[in-house]
Amino acid sequence: MNSIMLAAMAGREPQEEADALVRLRDRLVDLGVNAELRDNNSALMVHRPEPSMPVWVFVGYGGAYYSWQNAEKRHPVDDVEGAANVLAEYIAK
C-alpha cells in the first residue's frame, strides 16, 4: 500500500485538519497573501491579487495533504512553508 493510501486510512481528527489550515493561513499572511478561514476552519479561501475567483484549500487524503484546484494540486501538510510558497506562486499566475 502506498503512503497516500496509508495516510488516508489512518485519518486525522477534524481539529488537526483545522489546525493545519490555521498554520497555512498564518504562513500565507506572513507572505502577504490574503487568506481567510471559512466554515469552522474546514476550508481556507485564498484570494488572488487581481479580481478573480479565489482558490479554496482543504485538507484531504486522510489529513495528509493540502489540496486545491479540485484536488489536482496538493502539498503535504507536514510542509506548511512549502505549501504556502507553492500556493503564493499558484495564485500569482
N, C-alpha and C positions, 0 to 999 in steps of 0.2 A: 504494500500500500504506500502511495507517495505521501509527501509531507503535507500537502494541501488537504488530502482526504483525512489524514490523522488529525490535523488541526480542526477540521470540520466536525469530526466525530467527538473530539474532546470538548469542544464548545467553550464559550466564556459566558459568564453571567452578564446580564444586561447592564449592570453597573460598571463592569470592567470595560464594556464596549463604550458606554457613555464617557468614562474617564479617558479612554483612548481618543475620543473625538474632542474632548476638552483640551487635551495635550496638543493635538494637531491644530486646533483653533488658536491656542496661545502662541504656538510657533509661527503660524501664518501671520498673525497680528504683528509679531516681532519683525517679520519680513515686510511689513507694510501692506499686507493683503487684507482686504475687507472680508471677514468671515464671521458668521454668526451661527450659534447653535439653535436648533429648532426641535420641536416635538419631543419635549422631555429629554433633550440631549441624545436623541436617537438618530439625528441627521445633522449634517453640517452644510450650510449654504455658503458657497464661496462666490463672491461677486467678481465679475470680470472688470478690468479697468475702464472699458468703454461700455456704453449702454448695450446690453445684450442679455441673454438668458444666463442665470447663474449656473454654477456647477454644483450638483448635490453629491455629497460624500457620505458614505455609510461604512460601517464596519461589517464585513461579510466573511464568508468562508470559515464559519465557526469562530469568528473573532480573530482570525489570523491576519486579515488584510483590510486596509482601507480600500474601498472601491468606488469608482465613479465612471461616468460615461457608459451607463448600462452594464457595469461590471466588466467592460472591455479594458479598462485601465485599473491597475491595482498596485499597492505597495504594502510591504509588511508593516504591521502596527508596531513592531519592535524597533523600527527605524523612523521615528517621528520627524527628525530633522530632514532625512532624505525624502520622506513623503511630502513634507512642506515645500521643499525645493522643487520637487517634480510638479506638484500642483501649481506653484507660483509660475513656473515656466509654461505649464499647460494653459493656464488662463491668459497668459500674455500673448498667445498666438492669435 
